[in-house]
Amino acid sequence: MTTAVDRFRTAVNTRDLSALDDLFTEDIRFYSPVTFTPFEGRPMVLGLFGVLLRTFEDFRYVGEFAGTAQTGVDGAEAPSAVLLFRTTVNGKEIHGIDMVHLAEDGRIKEFTVMVRPQSAVHALGEAVLAGLVADGLVPTE
């Protein structure tokens, strides 16, 4: 059986933003490594993924772990997956993980990204902010 996580990986690998739309709950939360406050709601998270798919160079998933974990949204145990990835942003190699938590209906309700090293976090934050501002998703400061 193909899960939302499988379909998500395929959409990211093929850079198919439209395929992500039905994989997210309306109230999805996306926890970024560069902001404290999560991105909330399907329109904002889809916009963020549009920026990410343009920003990442040579993005690839290199591993996956599946199980259950407590979510930040409601503290409930939920089916979850950890996806290991490698990519480059503005010449900085990034090692990271995507932590994905599923809702009861099987769609993605919470998404957390962690990356290393610190210099890559900084490069990623600058590139993503520029993309969000360019797309009108966040105001210029």
N, CA, C and O atoms as CSV, one atom per row, in Angstrom:
chain,resi,resn,atom,element,x,y,z
A,1,MET,N,N,0.846,-1.194,0.000
A,1,MET,CA,C,0.000,0.000,0.000
A,1,MET,C,C,0.885,1.249,0.000
A,1,MET,O,O,1.837,1.337,0.775
A,2,THR,N,N,0.580,2.184,-0.843
A,2,THR,CA,C,1.323,3.438,-0.911
A,2,THR,C,C,0.785,4.389,0.149
A,2,THR,O,O,-0.421,4.617,0.236
A,3,THR,N,N,1.688,4.941,0.952
A,3,THR,CA,C,1.287,5.861,2.018
A,3,THR,C,C,1.499,7.303,1.571
A,3,THR,O,O,2.088,7.570,0.523
A,4,ALA,N,N,1.000,8.228,2.397
A,4,ALA,CA,C,1.231,9.649,2.123
A,4,ALA,C,C,2.721,9.953,2.139
A,4,ALA,O,O,3.178,10.817,1.392
A,5,VAL,N,N,3.488,9.258,2.977
A,5,VAL,CA,C,4.934,9.487,3.033
A,5,VAL,C,C,5.580,9.051,1.715
A,5,VAL,O,O,6.445,9.750,1.186
A,6,ASP,N,N,5.163,7.901,1.186
A,6,ASP,CA,C,5.678,7.435,-0.111
A,6,ASP,C,C,5.345,8.437,-1.216
A,6,ASP,O,O,6.199,8.791,-2.029
A,7,ARG,N,N,4.090,8.886,-1.231
A,7,ARG,CA,C,3.666,9.846,-2.261
A,7,ARG,C,C,4.392,11.179,-2.086
A,7,ARG,O,O,4.725,11.842,-3.069
A,8,PHE,N,N,4.640,11.575,-0.822
A,8,PHE,CA,C,5.383,12.796,-0.555
A,8,PHE,C,C,6.798,12.692,-1.123
A,8,PHE,O,O,7.263,13.600,-1.811
A,9,ARG,N,N,7.470,11.595,-0.837
A,9,ARG,CA,C,8.834,11.400,-1.352
A,9,ARG,C,C,8.859,11.474,-2.875
A,9,ARG,O,O,9.741,12.107,-3.455
A,10,THR,N,N,7.900,10.834,-3.514
A,10,THR,CA,C,7.834,10.869,-4.978
A,10,THR,C,C,7.629,12.291,-5.476
A,10,THR,O,O,8.289,12.720,-6.423
A,11,ALA,N,N,6.711,13.029,-4.840
A,11,ALA,CA,C,6.442,14.416,-5.259
A,11,ALA,C,C,7.681,15.288,-5.109
A,11,ALA,O,O,7.973,16.103,-5.985
A,12,VAL,N,N,8.408,15.130,-4.019
A,12,VAL,CA,C,9.621,15.925,-3.796
A,12,VAL,C,C,10.705,15.518,-4.796
A,12,VAL,O,O,11.363,16.375,-5.386
A,13,ASN,N,N,10.885,14.215,-4.984
A,13,ASN,CA,C,11.918,13.742,-5.914
A,13,ASN,C,C,11.663,14.204,-7.346
A,13,ASN,O,O,12.608,14.443,-8.098
A,14,THR,N,N,10.393,14.330,-7.726
A,14,THR,CA,C,10.051,14.780,-9.079
A,14,THR,C,C,9.750,16.276,-9.133
A,14,THR,O,O,9.433,16.821,-10.190
A,15,ARG,N,N,9.856,16.936,-7.965
A,15,ARG,CA,C,9.582,18.375,-7.843
A,15,ARG,C,C,8.181,18.732,-8.350
A,15,ARG,O,O,7.990,19.721,-9.058
A,16,ASP,N,N,7.212,17.899,-7.966
A,16,ASP,CA,C,5.817,18.054,-8.392
A,16,ASP,C,C,5.008,18.677,-7.259
A,16,ASP,O,O,4.408,17.972,-6.448
A,17,LEU,N,N,5.000,20.004,-7.218
A,17,LEU,CA,C,4.312,20.734,-6.153
A,17,LEU,C,C,2.815,20.422,-6.122
A,17,LEU,O,O,2.234,20.325,-5.040
A,18,SER,N,N,2.185,20.263,-7.276
A,18,SER,CA,C,0.741,20.008,-7.315
A,18,SER,C,C,0.382,18.679,-6.645
A,18,SER,O,O,-0.721,18.534,-6.118
A,19,ALA,N,N,1.294,17.718,-6.661
A,19,ALA,CA,C,1.026,16.421,-6.039
A,19,ALA,C,C,1.006,16.514,-4.511
A,19,ALA,O,O,0.490,15.615,-3.847
A,20,LEU,N,N,1.559,17.586,-3.949
A,20,LEU,CA,C,1.591,17.735,-2.492
A,20,LEU,C,C,0.253,18.196,-1.923
A,20,LEU,O,O,-0.033,17.955,-0.750
A,21,ASP,N,N,-0.559,18.847,-2.728
A,21,ASP,CA,C,-1.776,19.491,-2.237
A,21,ASP,C,C,-2.671,18.555,-1.432
A,21,ASP,O,O,-3.084,18.909,-0.328
A,22,ASP,N,N,-2.979,17.376,-1.952
A,22,ASP,CA,C,-3.904,16.497,-1.235
A,22,ASP,C,C,-3.217,15.657,-0.157
A,22,ASP,O,O,-3.878,14.871,0.522
A,23,LEU,N,N,-1.905,15.811,0.011
A,23,LEU,CA,C,-1.189,15.054,1.035
A,23,LEU,C,C,-1.196,15.747,2.388
A,23,LEU,O,O,-0.912,15.112,3.404
A,24,PHE,N,N,-1.517,17.051,2.423
A,24,PHE,CA,C,-1.478,17.834,3.657
A,24,PHE,C,C,-2.883,18.063,4.212
A,24,PHE,O,O,-3.830,18.270,3.453
A,25,THR,N,N,-3.013,18.026,5.540
A,25,THR,CA,C,-4.271,18.422,6.158
A,25,THR,C,C,-4.429,19.937,5.989
A,25,THR,O,O,-3.451,20.637,5.726
A,26,GLU,N,N,-5.636,20.433,6.135
A,26,GLU,CA,C,-5.875,21.881,6.021
A,26,GLU,C,C,-5.074,22.655,7.061
A,26,GLU,O,O,-4.594,23.756,6.790
A,27,ASP,N,N,-4.931,22.073,8.260
A,27,ASP,CA,C,-4.282,22.779,9.368
A,27,ASP,C,C,-2.841,22.312,9.611
A,27,ASP,O,O,-2.348,22.405,10.735
A,28,ILE,N,N,-2.169,21.817,8.583
A,28,ILE,CA,C,-0.803,21.329,8.725
A,28,ILE,C,C,0.092,22.381,9.378
A,28,ILE,O,O,-0.083,23.583,9.177
A,29,ARG,N,N,1.044,21.900,10.157
A,29,ARG,CA,C,2.066,22.772,10.743
A,29,ARG,C,C,3.427,22.319,10.233
A,29,ARG,O,O,3.729,21.127,10.194
A,30,PHE,N,N,4.242,23.296,9.844
A,30,PHE,CA,C,5.588,23.030,9.343
A,30,PHE,C,C,6.566,23.749,10.262
A,30,PHE,O,O,6.574,24.978,10.333
A,31,TYR,N,N,7.389,22.976,10.964
A,31,TYR,CA,C,8.394,23.524,11.878
A,31,TYR,C,C,9.719,23.605,11.136
A,31,TYR,O,O,10.273,22.589,10.715
A,32,SER,N,N,10.216,24.818,10.980
A,32,SER,CA,C,11.424,25.099,10.227
A,32,SER,C,C,12.633,25.169,11.154
A,32,SER,O,O,12.491,25.517,12.326
A,33,PRO,N,N,13.826,24.841,10.644
A,33,PRO,CA,C,15.023,24.985,11.476
A,33,PRO,C,C,15.464,26.433,11.660
A,33,PRO,O,O,16.370,26.705,12.448
A,34,VAL,N,N,14.838,27.360,10.948
A,34,VAL,CA,C,15.304,28.749,11.005
A,34,VAL,C,C,14.292,29.714,11.617
A,34,VAL,O,O,14.584,30.902,11.752
A,35,THR,N,N,13.106,29.226,11.989
A,35,THR,CA,C,12.129,30.088,12.661
A,35,THR,C,C,11.550,29.346,13.858
A,35,THR,O,O,11.429,28.121,13.841
A,36,PHE,N,N,11.195,30.094,14.890
A,36,PHE,CA,C,10.603,29.483,16.075
A,36,PHE,C,C,9.133,29.161,15.837
A,36,PHE,O,O,8.659,28.089,16.214
A,37,THR,N,N,8.417,30.085,15.214
A,37,THR,CA,C,6.994,29.929,14.963
A,37,THR,C,C,6.779,29.049,13.727
A,37,THR,O,O,7.400,29.280,12.690
A,38,PRO,N,N,5.902,28.041,13.830
A,38,PRO,CA,C,5.686,27.184,12.658
A,38,PRO,C,C,4.907,27.900,11.559
A,38,PRO,O,O,4.170,28.852,11.820
A,39,PHE,N,N,5.080,27.434,10.344
A,39,PHE,CA,C,4.229,27.831,9.226
A,39,PHE,C,C,2.957,27.004,9.383
A,39,PHE,O,O,3.022,25.795,9.606
A,40,GLU,N,N,1.790,27.663,9.264
A,40,GLU,CA,C,0.537,26.957,9.514
A,40,GLU,C,C,-0.421,27.073,8.345
A,40,GLU,O,O,-0.530,28.121,7.708
A,41,GLY,N,N,-1.116,25.970,8.076
A,41,GLY,CA,C,-2.143,25.928,7.049
A,41,GLY,C,C,-1.598,25.481,5.703
A,41,GLY,O,O,-0.461,25.779,5.338
A,42,ARG,N,N,-2.442,24.756,4.974
A,42,ARG,CA,C,-2.041,24.196,3.688
A,42,ARG,C,C,-1.555,25.241,2.687
A,42,ARG,O,O,-0.528,25.001,2.052
A,43,PRO,N,N,-2.219,26.385,2.501
A,43,PRO,CA,C,-1.716,27.348,1.513
A,43,PRO,C,C,-0.301,27.846,1.816
A,43,PRO,O,O,0.533,27.947,0.916
A,44,MET,N,N,-0.036,28.154,3.079
A,44,MET,CA,C,1.291,28.652,3.442
A,44,MET,C,C,2.347,27.561,3.281
A,44,MET,O,O,3.435,27.826,2.770
A,45,VAL,N,N,2.038,26.347,3.710
A,45,VAL,CA,C,3.012,25.260,3.617
A,45,VAL,C,C,3.273,24.898,2.159
A,45,VAL,O,O,4.413,24.608,1.794
A,46,LEU,N,N,2.247,24.911,1.326
A,46,LEU,CA,C,2.468,24.663,-0.108
A,46,LEU,C,C,3.340,25.759,-0.715
A,46,LEU,O,O,4.212,25.478,-1.538
A,47,GLY,N,N,3.106,26.999,-0.312
A,47,GLY,CA,C,3.952,28.098,-0.786
A,47,GLY,C,C,5.388,27.913,-0.357
A,47,GLY,O,O,6.308,28.149,-1.141
A,48,LEU,N,N,5.593,27.490,0.890
A,48,LEU,CA,C,6.933,27.237,1.392
A,48,LEU,C,C,7.606,26.116,0.602
A,48,LEU,O,O,8.781,26.225,0.250
A,49,PHE,N,N,6.874,25.048,0.324
A,49,PHE,CA,C,7.458,23.961,-0.465
A,49,PHE,C,C,7.811,24.416,-1.874
A,49,PHE,O,O,8.786,23.934,-2.450
A,50,GLY,N,N,7.033,25.337,-2.436
A,50,GLY,CA,C,7.402,25.889,-3.741
A,50,GLY,C,C,8.767,26.550,-3.688
A,50,GLY,O,O,9.585,26.375,-4.592
A,51,VAL,N,N,9.013,27.309,-2.630
A,51,VAL,CA,C,10.315,27.958,-2.439
A,51,VAL,C,C,11.403,26.908,-2.220
A,51,VAL,O,O,12.473,26.988,-2.825
A,52,LEU,N,N,11.137,25.925,-1.361
A,52,LEU,CA,C,12.141,24.904,-1.071
A,52,LEU,C,C,12.535,24.113,-2.316
A,52,LEU,O,O,13.717,23.861,-2.551
A,53,LEU,N,N,11.552,23.728,-3.102
A,53,LEU,CA,C,11.855,22.946,-4.303
A,53,LEU,C,C,12.697,23.736,-5.298
A,53,LEU,O,O,13.468,23.150,-6.058
A,54,ARG,N,N,12.555,25.062,-5.302
A,54,ARG,CA,C,13.399,25.906,-6.167
A,54,ARG,C,C,14.779,26.129,-5.565
A,54,ARG,O,O,15.751,26.312,-6.297
A,55,THR,N,N,14.873,26.117,-4.249
A,55,THR,CA,C,16.101,26.477,-3.541
A,55,THR,C,C,17.086,25.320,-3.439
A,55,THR,O,O,18.292,25.511,-3.601
A,56,PHE,N,N,16.579,24.128,-3.173
A,56,PHE,CA,C,17.460,22.972,-2.995
A,56,PHE,C,C,18.107,22.561,-4.300
A,56,PHE,O,O,17.448,22.487,-5.338
A,57,GLU,N,N,19.407,22.295,-4.242
A,57,GLU,CA,C,20.153,21.782,-5.381
A,57,GLU,C,C,20.497,20.324,-5.084
A,57,GLU,O,O,20.961,20.008,-3.989
A,58,ASP,N,N,20.277,19.453,-6.033
A,58,ASP,CA,C,20.640,18.041,-5.889
A,58,ASP,C,C,20.029,17.431,-4.633
A,58,ASP,O,O,20.708,16.713,-3.899
A,59,PHE,N,N,18.746,17.714,-4.379
A,59,PHE,CA,C,18.070,17.166,-3.203
A,59,PHE,C,C,17.825,15.674,-3.406
A,59,PHE,O,O,17.395,15.246,-4.478
A,60,ARG,N,N,18.107,14.876,-2.349
A,60,ARG,CA,C,17.825,13.452,-2.429
A,60,ARG,C,C,17.598,12.892,-1.030
A,60,ARG,O,O,18.281,13.266,-0.076
A,61,TYR,N,N,16.626,11.988,-0.926
A,61,TYR,CA,C,16.430,11.250,0.315
A,61,TYR,C,C,17.386,10.066,0.322
A,61,TYR,O,O,17.560,9.388,-0.692
A,62,VAL,N,N,18.000,9.825,1.469
A,62,VAL,CA,C,19.004,8.767,1.570
A,62,VAL,C,C,18.647,7.704,2.616
A,62,VAL,O,O,19.431,6.784,2.848
A,63,GLY,N,N,17.493,7.819,3.239
A,63,GLY,CA,C,17.072,6.822,4.212
A,63,GLY,C,C,15.730,7.167,4.817
A,63,GLY,O,O,15.239,8.286,4.667
A,64,GLU,N,N,15.133,6.193,5.507
A,64,GLU,CA,C,13.829,6.398,6.129
A,64,GLU,C,C,13.658,5.465,7.319
A,64,GLU,O,O,14.060,4.302,7.276
A,65,PHE,N,N,13.054,5.992,8.382
A,65,PHE,CA,C,12.668,5.210,9.543
A,65,PHE,C,C,11.188,5.460,9.786
A,65,PHE,O,O,10.729,6.596,9.665
A,66,ALA,N,N,10.436,4.426,10.125
A,66,ALA,CA,C,9.000,4.586,10.357
A,66,ALA,C,C,8.633,4.044,11.729
A,66,ALA,O,O,9.275,3.130,12.247
A,67,GLY,N,N,7.593,4.623,12.303
A,67,GLY,CA,C,7.107,4.182,13.608
A,67,GLY,C,C,5.993,5.089,14.067
A,67,GLY,O,O,5.150,5.499,13.270
A,68,THR,N,N,5.983,5.407,15.355
A,68,THR,CA,C,5.022,6.353,15.906
A,68,THR,C,C,5.782,7.340,16.782
A,68,THR,O,O,6.862,7.043,17.293
A,69,ALA,N,N,5.199,8.508,16.943
A,69,ALA,CA,C,5.797,9.537,17.792
A,69,ALA,C,C,4.710,10.476,18.276
A,69,ALA,O,O,3.640,10.572,17.675
A,70,GLN,N,N,4.991,11.158,19.356
A,70,GLN,CA,C,4.077,12.151,19.892
A,70,GLN,C,C,4.219,13.424,19.062
A,70,GLN,O,O,5.331,13.889,18.815
A,71,THR,N,N,3.094,13.983,18.633
A,71,THR,CA,C,3.145,15.202,17.831
A,71,THR,C,C,3.128,16.430,18.722
A,71,THR,O,O,2.719,16.369,19.881
A,72,GLY,N,N,3.581,17.550,18.160
A,72,GLY,CA,C,3.555,18.817,18.877
A,72,GLY,C,C,2.195,19.464,18.857
A,72,GLY,O,O,1.883,20.281,19.723
A,73,VAL,N,N,1.372,19.111,17.874
A,73,VAL,CA,C,0.074,19.756,17.710
A,73,VAL,C,C,-0.855,19.404,18.854
A,73,VAL,O,O,-1.388,20.293,19.517
A,74,ASP,N,N,-1.056,18.119,19.093
A,74,ASP,CA,C,-2.008,17.721,20.123
A,74,ASP,C,C,-1.427,16.742,21.139
A,74,ASP,O,O,-2.138,16.303,22.043
A,75,GLY,N,N,-0.161,16.396,21.007
A,75,GLY,CA,C,0.486,15.495,21.948
A,75,GLY,C,C,0.095,14.042,21.791
A,75,GLY,O,O,0.510,13.206,22.594
A,76,ALA,N,N,-0.698,13.715,20.772
A,76,ALA,CA,C,-1.140,12.341,20.562
A,76,ALA,C,C,-0.068,11.550,19.822
A,76,ALA,O,O,0.720,12.107,19.057
A,77,GLU,N,N,-0.056,10.245,20.063
A,77,GLU,CA,C,0.812,9.355,19.288
A,77,GLU,C,C,0.243,9.268,17.878
A,77,GLU,O,O,-0.964,9.111,17.695
A,78,ALA,N,N,1.112,9.371,16.890
A,78,ALA,CA,C,0.665,9.322,15.499
A,78,ALA,C,C,1.665,8.520,14.676
A,78,ALA,O,O,2.855,8.507,14.992
A,79,PRO,N,N,1.194,7.847,13.621
A,79,PRO,CA,C,2.131,7.216,12.702
A,79,PRO,C,C,3.080,8.293,12.180
A,79,PRO,O,O,2.656,9.392,11.824
A,80,SER,N,N,4.371,7.960,12.139
A,80,SER,CA,C,5.383,8.955,11.810
A,80,SER,C,C,6.493,8.327,10.991
A,80,SER,O,O,6.670,7.109,10.978
A,81,ALA,N,N,7.236,9.184,10.307
A,81,ALA,CA,C,8.413,8.746,9.567
A,81,ALA,C,C,9.491,9.807,9.692
A,81,ALA,O,O,9.201,11.000,9.786
A,82,VAL,N,N,10.734,9.359,9.692
A,82,VAL,CA,C,11.886,10.244,9.645
A,82,VAL,C,C,12.592,9.968,8.327
A,82,VAL,O,O,13.026,8.846,8.064
A,83,LEU,N,N,12.701,11.003,7.502
A,83,LEU,CA,C,13.329,10.887,6.188
A,83,LEU,C,C,14.673,11.599,6.224
A,83,LEU,O,O,14.726,12.798,6.494
A,84,LEU,N,N,15.745,10.891,5.960
A,84,LEU,CA,C,17.083,11.481,5.929
A,84,LEU,C,C,17.353,12.020,4.538
A,84,LEU,O,O,17.056,11.359,3.543
A,85,PHE,N,N,17.925,13.237,4.463
A,85,PHE,CA,C,18.209,13.804,3.152
A,85,PHE,C,C,19.558,14.489,3.100
A,85,PHE,O,O,20.170,14.798,4.122
A,86,ARG,N,N,19.999,14.714,1.872
A,86,ARG,CA,C,21.197,15.494,1.562
A,86,ARG,C,C,20.807,16.468,0.458
A,86,ARG,O,O,20.013,16.140,-0.423
A,87,THR,N,N,21.368,17.658,0.517
A,87,THR,CA,C,21.126,18.656,-0.522
A,87,THR,C,C,22.218,19.716,-0.433
A,87,THR,O,O,23.079,19.667,0.445
A,88,THR,N,N,22.170,20.659,-1.342
A,88,THR,CA,C,23.078,21.794,-1.333
A,88,THR,C,C,22.247,23.056,-1.511
A,88,THR,O,O,21.293,23.079,-2.289
A,89,VAL,N,N,22.622,24.115,-0.775
A,89,VAL,CA,C,21.991,25.426,-0.916
A,89,VAL,C,C,23.113,26.454,-0.975
A,89,VAL,O,O,23.913,26.565,-0.046
A,90,ASN,N,N,23.166,27.196,-2.058
A,90,ASN,CA,C,24.186,28.233,-2.234
A,90,ASN,C,C,25.594,27.719,-1.928
A,90,ASN,O,O,26.381,28.389,-1.259
A,91,GLY,N,N,25.895,26.528,-2.426
A,91,GLY,CA,C,27.222,25.957,-2.262
A,91,GLY,C,C,27.481,25.279,-0.928
A,91,GLY,O,O,28.559,24.718,-0.730
A,92,LYS,N,N,26.527,25.313,-0.008
A,92,LYS,CA,C,26.693,24.688,1.310
A,92,LYS,C,C,25.998,23.325,1.310
A,92,LYS,O,O,24.805,23.223,1.025
A,93,GLU,N,N,26.763,22.281,1.633
A,93,GLU,CA,C,26.173,20.951,1.733
A,93,GLU,C,C,25.377,20.848,3.026
A,93,GLU,O,O,25.839,21.256,4.091
A,94,ILE,N,N,24.185,20.300,2.914
A,94,ILE,CA,C,23.289,20.165,4.054
A,94,ILE,C,C,22.960,18.701,4.279
A,94,ILE,O,O,22.642,17.971,3.341
A,95,HIS,N,N,23.041,18.279,5.541
A,95,HIS,CA,C,22.548,16.976,5.970
A,95,HIS,C,C,21.315,17.273,6.810
A,95,HIS,O,O,21.351,18.153,7.670
A,96,GLY,N,N,20.224,16.552,6.574
A,96,GLY,CA,C,19.040,16.858,7.346
A,96,GLY,C,C,18.081,15.703,7.481
A,96,GLY,O,O,18.254,14.635,6.895
A,97,ILE,N,N,17.056,15.962,8.280
A,97,ILE,CA,C,15.970,15.011,8.436
A,97,ILE,C,C,14.645,15.759,8.351
A,97,ILE,O,O,14.514,16.901,8.793
A,98,ASP,N,N,13.685,15.081,7.777
A,98,ASP,CA,C,12.295,15.523,7.778
A,98,ASP,C,C,11.541,14.567,8.694
A,98,ASP,O,O,11.563,13.354,8.484
A,99,MET,N,N,10.877,15.106,9.704
A,99,MET,CA,C,10.040,14.289,10.582
A,99,MET,C,C,8.592,14.547,10.193
A,99,MET,O,O,8.115,15.680,10.256
A,100,VAL,N,N,7.906,13.503,9.795
A,100,VAL,CA,C,6.560,13.596,9.249
A,100,VAL,C,C,5.594,12.856,10.169
A,100,VAL,O,O,5.818,11.691,10.500
A,101,HIS,N,N,4.520,13.530,10.583
A,101,HIS,CA,C,3.491,12.917,11.423
A,101,HIS,C,C,2.179,12.910,10.640
A,101,HIS,O,O,1.811,13.900,10.008
A,102,LEU,N,N,1.484,11.780,10.696
A,102,LEU,CA,C,0.266,11.611,9.921
A,102,LEU,C,C,-0.982,11.772,10.777
A,102,LEU,O,O,-0.999,11.428,11.959
A,103,ALA,N,N,-2.026,12.303,10.150
A,103,ALA,CA,C,-3.332,12.410,10.787
A,103,ALA,C,C,-4.043,11.064,10.691
A,103,ALA,O,O,-3.562,10.147,10.024
A,104,GLU,N,N,-5.189,10.949,11.358
A,104,GLU,CA,C,-5.960,9.702,11.319
A,104,GLU,C,C,-6.366,9.316,9.907
A,104,GLU,O,O,-6.496,8.131,9.601
A,105,ASP,N,N,-6.566,10.305,9.043
A,105,ASP,CA,C,-6.974,10.003,7.667
A,105,ASP,C,C,-5.784,9.675,6.753
A,105,ASP,O,O,-5.956,9.449,5.555
A,106,GLY,N,N,-4.563,9.651,7.340
A,106,GLY,CA,C,-3.389,9.271,6.571
A,106,GLY,C,C,-2.650,10.417,5.921
A,106,GLY,O,O,-1.574,10.217,5.357
A,107,ARG,N,N,-3.214,11.635,5.988
A,107,ARG,CA,C,-2.519,12.792,5.408
A,107,ARG,C,C,-1.509,13.350,6.406
A,107,ARG,O,O,-1.552,13.029,7.594
A,108,ILE,N,N,-0.612,14.177,5.917
A,108,ILE,CA,C,0.444,14.753,6.746
A,108,ILE,C,C,-0.117,15.928,7.539
A,108,ILE,O,O,-0.656,16.873,6.962
A,109,LYS,N,N,0.015,15.864,8.890
A,109,LYS,CA,C,-0.516,16.941,9.734
A,109,LYS,C,C,0.588,17.776,10.378
A,109,LYS,O,O,0.344,18.899,10.821
A,110,GLU,N,N,1.805,17.227,10.429
A,110,GLU,CA,C,2.892,17.962,11.048
A,110,GLU,C,C,4.193,17.553,10.361
A,110,GLU,O,O,4.417,16.384,10.046
A,111,PHE,N,N,5.042,18.561,10.139
A,111,PHE,CA,C,6.275,18.341,9.393
A,111,PHE,C,C,7.359,19.164,10.078
A,111,PHE,O,O,7.211,20.377,10.227
A,112,THR,N,N,8.446,18.519,10.497
A,112,THR,CA,C,9.545,19.211,11.161
A,112,THR,C,C,10.830,18.927,10.406
A,112,THR,O,O,11.107,17.781,10.052
A,113,VAL,N,N,11.619,19.972,10.157
A,113,VAL,CA,C,12.892,19.823,9.461
A,113,VAL,C,C,14.020,20.197,10.415
A,113,VAL,O,O,13.949,21.204,11.118
A,114,MET,N,N,15.055,19.375,10.428
A,114,MET,CA,C,16.280,19.680,11.177
A,114,MET,C,C,17.451,19.502,10.223
A,114,MET,O,O,17.515,18.530,9.471
A,115,VAL,N,N,18.387,20.466,10.265
A,115,VAL,CA,C,19.541,20.400,9.367
A,115,VAL,C,C,20.822,20.737,10.118
A,115,VAL,O,O,20.803,21.339,11.191
A,116,ARG,N,N,21.924,20.332,9.523
A,116,ARG,CA,C,23.247,20.656,10.025
A,116,ARG,C,C,24.154,20.853,8.839
A,116,ARG,O,O,23.781,20.400,7.757
A,117,PRO,N,N,25.277,21.466,8.927
A,117,PRO,CA,C,25.853,22.186,10.062
A,117,PRO,C,C,25.266,23.597,10.176
A,117,PRO,O,O,24.426,23.995,9.369
A,118,GLN,N,N,25.713,24.336,11.175
A,118,GLN,CA,C,25.200,25.678,11.431
A,118,GLN,C,C,25.334,26.587,10.216
A,118,GLN,O,O,24.423,27.364,9.930
A,119,SER,N,N,26.444,26.507,9.499
A,119,SER,CA,C,26.624,27.365,8.321
A,119,SER,C,C,25.575,27.058,7.260
A,119,SER,O,O,25.157,27.950,6.521
A,120,ALA,N,N,25.151,25.802,7.180
A,120,ALA,CA,C,24.111,25.426,6.226
A,120,ALA,C,C,22.751,25.957,6.673
A,120,ALA,O,O,21.938,26.369,5.845
A,121,VAL,N,N,22.505,25.945,7.988
A,121,VAL,CA,C,21.251,26.497,8.512
A,121,VAL,C,C,21.150,27.969,8.123
A,121,VAL,O,O,20.091,28.431,7.699
A,122,HIS,N,N,22.240,28.696,8.265
A,122,HIS,CA,C,22.260,30.118,7.926
A,122,HIS,C,C,22.009,30.320,6.427
A,122,HIS,O,O,21.199,31.163,6.042
A,123,ALA,N,N,22.695,29.556,5.591
A,123,ALA,CA,C,22.518,29.680,4.129
A,123,ALA,C,C,21.088,29.331,3.737
A,123,ALA,O,O,20.492,30.008,2.899
A,124,LEU,N,N,20.536,28.286,4.333
A,124,LEU,CA,C,19.163,27.882,4.039
A,124,LEU,C,C,18.182,28.965,4.459
A,124,LEU,O,O,17.271,29.303,3.704
A,125,GLY,N,N,18.360,29.510,5.652
A,125,GLY,CA,C,17.463,30.561,6.136
A,125,GLY,C,C,17.445,31.768,5.225
A,125,GLY,O,O,16.373,32.291,4.920
A,126,GLU,N,N,18.608,32.222,4.783
A,126,GLU,CA,C,18.682,33.378,3.882
A,126,GLU,C,C,17.995,33.087,2.548
A,126,GLU,O,O,17.234,33.914,2.046
A,127,ALA,N,N,18.262,31.923,1.983
A,127,ALA,CA,C,17.702,31.576,0.670
A,127,ALA,C,C,16.186,31.429,0.740
A,127,ALA,O,O,15.474,31.912,-0.140
A,128,VAL,N,N,15.690,30.766,1.779
A,128,VAL,CA,C,14.250,30.557,1.906
A,128,VAL,C,C,13.535,31.878,2.181
A,128,VAL,O,O,12.480,32.134,1.601
A,129,LEU,N,N,14.088,32.719,3.053
A,129,LEU,CA,C,13.472,34.013,3.322
A,129,LEU,C,C,13.368,34.834,2.044
A,129,LEU,O,O,12.328,35.437,1.779
A,130,ALA,N,N,14.429,34.864,1.255
A,130,ALA,CA,C,14.393,35.607,-0.006
A,130,ALA,C,C,13.295,35.065,-0.922
A,130,ALA,O,O,12.593,35.841,-1.571
A,131,GLY,N,N,13.143,33.749,-0.980
A,131,GLY,CA,C,12.101,33.152,-1.808
A,131,GLY,C,C,10.707,33.454,-1.294
A,131,GLY,O,O,9.801,33.718,-2.085
A,132,LEU,N,N,10.519,33.420,0.020
A,132,LEU,CA,C,9.210,33.726,0.612
A,132,LEU,C,C,8.826,35.179,0.363
A,132,LEU,O,O,7.671,35.471,0.053
A,133,VAL,N,N,9.783,36.088,0.495
A,133,VAL,CA,C,9.524,37.506,0.230
A,133,VAL,C,C,9.200,37.697,-1.253
A,133,VAL,O,O,8.255,38.406,-1.598
A,134,ALA,N,N,9.987,37.062,-2.130
A,134,ALA,CA,C,9.773,37.200,-3.577
A,134,ALA,C,C,8.393,36.688,-3.988
A,134,ALA,O,O,7.771,37.233,-4.900
A,135,ASP,N,N,7.920,35.647,-3.317
A,135,ASP,CA,C,6.601,35.066,-3.645
A,135,ASP,C,C,5.467,35.760,-2.900
A,135,ASP,O,O,4.307,35.384,-3.066
A,136,GLY,N,N,5.781,36.771,-2.078
A,136,GLY,CA,C,4.747,37.496,-1.345
A,136,GLY,C,C,4.143,36.731,-0.180
A,136,GLY,O,O,3.047,37.059,0.275
A,137,LEU,N,N,4.850,35.707,0.309
A,137,LEU,CA,C,4.319,34.898,1.402
A,137,LEU,C,C,4.636,35.477,2.769
A,137,LEU,O,O,3.943,35.180,3.742
A,138,VAL,N,N,5.666,36.295,2.856
A,138,VAL,CA,C,5.975,37.011,4.087
A,138,VAL,C,C,6.329,38.446,3.714
A,138,VAL,O,O,6.859,38.696,2.631
A,139,PRO,N,N,6.037,39.383,4.605
A,139,PRO,CA,C,6.373,40.777,4.288
A,139,PRO,C,C,7.866,41.033,4.371
A,139,PRO,O,O,8.591,40.323,5.069
A,140,THR,N,N,8.317,42.044,3.661
A,140,THR,CA,C,9.696,42.477,3.806
A,140,THR,C,C,9.802,43.153,5.170
A,140,THR,O,O,8.851,43.784,5.631
A,141,GLU,N,N,10.948,43.020,5.807
A,141,GLU,CA,C,11.063,43.569,7.170
A,141,GLU,C,C,11.824,44.857,7.167
A,141,GLU,O,O,12.019,45.462,8.221
